[in-house]
């Protein structure tokens, strides 16, 4: 597997880190964090419907 999701956004993150593009690195990390938080929120809501 890649850094994140077997390539994908992890490839962009790795290449941005290699060229010290800190604004891109920050944006990618924020996007990953937002995606995780949103998916956890949706997952909790769906679980609460079934429990």
C-alpha positions as CSV (number, residue, x, y, z in Angstrom):
1,X,0.0,0.0,0.0
2,X,1.1,3.6,-0.6
3,X,1.3,6.3,1.9
4,X,-2.4,6.9,1.9
5,X,-4.7,4.6,-0.1
6,X,-2.2,2.7,-2.2
7,X,-0.9,5.7,-4.1
8,X,-3.5,8.3,-4.8
9,X,-3.2,11.3,-2.5
10,X,-0.2,9.8,-0.9
11,X,1.7,10.1,-4.1
12,X,0.9,13.9,-4.2
13,X,1.9,14.2,-0.6
14,X,5.2,12.5,-1.1
15,X,6.1,14.5,-4.2
16,X,5.1,17.7,-2.4
17,X,7.3,16.8,0.6
18,X,10.2,16.1,-1.8
19,X,10.1,19.6,-3.3
20,X,9.4,21.3,0.1
21,X,6.0,22.7,-1.1
22,X,4.7,23.3,2.4
23,X,1.5,25.0,1.3
24,X,0.6,21.9,-0.8
25,X,1.6,19.6,2.0
26,X,-0.6,21.5,4.5
27,X,-3.6,21.4,2.1
28,X,-3.2,17.7,1.5
29,X,-3.0,17.0,5.2
30,X,-6.1,19.1,5.8
31,X,-8.0,17.3,3.1
32,X,-7.0,13.9,4.6
33,X,-8.0,15.0,8.1
34,X,-11.4,16.5,6.8
35,X,-12.1,13.2,4.9
36,X,-11.4,11.1,8.0
37,X,-13.5,13.3,10.3
38,X,-16.4,13.4,7.8
39,X,-16.3,9.7,7.3
40,X,-16.2,9.1,11.1
41,X,-19.2,11.4,11.5
42,X,-21.2,9.7,8.9
43,X,-20.3,6.3,10.2
44,X,-21.4,7.3,13.7
45,X,-24.7,8.5,12.4
46,X,-25.3,5.4,10.5
47,X,-24.4,3.2,13.5
48,X,-26.8,5.1,15.7
49,X,-29.6,4.4,13.3
50,X,-29.1,0.6,13.7
51,X,-28.3,0.4,17.4
